[in-house]
Amino acid sequence: MTLLIVDGDPLLFRSAYNQRSVEAAYEKYEEVLEDIENEVFCDDTQIAVYGDNNFRLSFDPEYKNTPGRKKSKANNPFYFELRSLLIEEGKVTPATGMEADDLVRIWAEEARAKNQQFVVCSVDKDLQCIPGHHYLIHRGELIFVEEEQADIHYWTQILTGDSVDNIKGLKGIGPVKAGRILEGASTSFERKQRVINAYYERYGDEWRKEIMHTGTLIHIMRTKDDMFALRPTDAPECGEENSE
């Protein structure tokens, strides 16, 4: 049995874009979803959409507060109507208190715990921190993300931040420089240490505050109480926190 786990917001957005009515958007949504379900040979589908009280917005009011996002939503009014209609019909689940991405990962981890096959469906590269099969809506492509690849992707984002979501990482660090920082690290612990060192080099004694800010926004939850955290003993390899 294969479970299709859908990041529903981009699917709804694309279905509603340039439509003349919510009915047309609904029809397009069902057509696209059916095509995806047939493509991945799934037996069941769970779809997450954004909900109320996402903790990231209270943690940082500037999260996702970009002109581009506001403009795109304003130009796609049927997206909101389609979302409301699908919630009312019980066909999608709002991610209350969290991001739709969080709910997607929670479902994926629950499926993994039951040894159930699953495919994560999205356009969002952020979700590639989840090992396993992914269906890329915008490419119509099925890929597989290895454990190591997912972990590298995760720590890369802690370094780079995410300009689309208005999350600052380390200024001047893009994917290429992040790759150089992480190159040669063979475990998640080693990658974390490289990232801590990079934050310390940039922020000195303020490194922990800065990495916690970026990590809290970037981290996608595996359970409903899973937040980004550092151990008290986590410290730069050189610096005051390591001095005796």
Secondary structure as UniProt FT lines:
FT   STRAND          2..7
FT   HELIX           8..16
FT   TURN            17..18
FT   HELIX           22..40
FT   STRAND          44..50
FT   HELIX           55..59
FT   TURN            61..64
FT   HELIX           67..74
FT   HELIX           78..88
FT   TURN            89..90
FT   STRAND          93..95
FT   TURN            96..97
FT   HELIX           100..113
FT   TURN            114..115
FT   STRAND          117..122
FT   HELIX           125..129
FT   STRAND          132..136
FT   TURN            137..140
FT   STRAND          141..145
FT   HELIX           147..160
FT   STRAND          161..162
FT   HELIX           163..165
FT   STRAND          167..168
FT   TURN            171..172
FT   HELIX           175..182
FT   TURN            183..184
FT   HELIX           188..203
FT   HELIX           204..206
FT   HELIX           207..218
FT   TURN            224..225
FT   TURN            232..233
FT   HELIX           240..242
//
